[in-house]
């Protein structure tokens, strides 16, 4: 599995880009994505990619991490950092409610 990034294009359209990383990093990204997180990429006028992570907090899409890097070997390190940083903002899973009946209750 690669890490999917929604890439903004200058014409306003969006495309899907995938970045391959080590299995451990991809598994962490999958966890973030499974909790309604998103990874996005925009190319700035300088040619540098702006990578960022969004997740819904209280129903609103919120940027929880972002990085601008050079479009060379820095991109892979930036993706690794972004994935690690985004994990800090995964909302806690709701805990199951366990009902233990008292004696005499069904």
C-alpha positions as CSV (number, residue, x, y, z in Angstrom):
1,X,0.0,0.0,0.0
2,X,1.2,3.5,-0.8
3,X,0.1,6.6,1.1
4,X,-2.5,8.5,-0.9
5,X,-2.3,12.2,-1.2
6,X,-4.9,14.4,-2.8
7,X,-2.9,16.8,-5.0
8,X,-4.2,20.2,-5.8
9,X,-3.5,21.3,-9.4
10,X,-3.1,24.9,-10.7
11,X,-6.3,24.6,-12.7
12,X,-8.3,23.9,-9.5
13,X,-8.7,20.2,-10.2
14,X,-7.5,17.5,-7.8
15,X,-5.6,14.3,-8.6
16,X,-4.5,11.4,-6.5
17,X,-0.8,10.9,-5.9
18,X,0.6,8.0,-4.0
19,X,3.9,7.9,-2.1
20,X,5.5,4.6,-1.2
21,X,7.1,4.4,2.3
22,X,8.3,1.6,4.6
23,X,5.5,-0.7,5.7
24,X,5.5,0.6,9.2
25,X,5.0,4.2,8.1
26,X,2.3,3.1,5.6
27,X,0.4,1.3,8.4
28,X,0.5,4.4,10.6
29,X,-0.9,6.4,7.7
30,X,-3.6,3.9,7.1
31,X,-4.7,4.3,10.7
32,X,-4.9,8.1,10.3
33,X,-6.9,7.7,7.0
34,X,-9.2,5.1,8.6
35,X,-10.3,7.8,11.2
36,X,-11.4,10.2,8.4
37,X,-8.0,11.8,8.1
38,X,-6.7,13.0,4.8
39,X,-3.2,13.8,3.4
40,X,-3.0,16.6,0.8
41,X,-0.3,18.1,-1.3
42,X,-0.1,21.5,-3.1
43,X,2.8,22.6,-5.3
44,X,3.7,26.2,-4.4
45,X,4.7,28.8,-6.9
46,X,8.3,28.2,-5.8
47,X,7.9,24.6,-6.9
48,X,8.1,23.3,-3.4
49,X,5.5,20.8,-2.2
50,X,3.3,21.8,0.7
51,X,2.3,18.5,2.4
52,X,-0.4,18.6,5.1
53,X,-2.8,16.5,7.0
54,X,-6.4,17.2,7.7
55,X,-8.8,15.5,10.1
56,X,-12.3,16.4,11.2
57,X,-12.3,17.8,14.7
58,X,-15.8,18.7,16.1
59,X,-17.2,18.2,12.6
60,X,-14.8,20.7,11.0
61,X,-11.8,19.8,8.7
62,X,-8.7,21.0,10.6
63,X,-5.1,21.0,9.5
64,X,-3.2,19.2,12.2
65,X,0.3,19.1,10.5
66,X,2.0,20.6,7.6
67,X,5.4,20.9,6.0
68,X,7.0,22.7,3.1
69,X,10.1,21.0,1.6
70,X,12.2,21.0,-1.4
71,X,11.0,18.8,-4.3
72,X,13.9,16.3,-4.0
73,X,15.1,13.8,-1.4
74,X,13.5,15.9,1.3
75,X,10.0,14.8,0.3
76,X,10.3,11.3,1.7
77,X,11.5,12.5,5.1
78,X,8.7,15.1,5.1
79,X,6.1,12.4,4.5
80,X,7.5,10.3,7.3
81,X,7.4,13.4,9.7
82,X,3.9,14.3,8.5
83,X,2.6,10.8,9.2
84,X,4.1,10.7,12.7
85,X,2.8,14.2,13.5
86,X,-0.7,13.4,12.2
87,X,-1.1,10.4,14.5
88,X,-1.1,12.8,17.5
89,X,-4.5,14.1,16.5
90,X,-6.4,10.8,15.9
91,X,-9.5,11.1,18.1
92,X,-9.9,8.4,20.7
93,X,-12.1,5.5,19.8
94,X,-15.3,5.4,21.7
95,X,-15.1,2.9,24.5
96,X,-17.7,0.1,24.4
97,X,-20.4,0.3,27.1
98,X,-20.4,-2.9,29.1
99,X,-23.5,-3.6,31.1
100,X,-23.0,-6.1,33.8
101,X,-26.4,-7.1,35.3
102,X,-26.8,-7.1,39.0
103,X,-28.2,-10.2,40.7
104,X,-31.8,-10.5,39.9
105,X,-31.5,-8.5,36.6
106,X,-31.7,-10.1,33.2
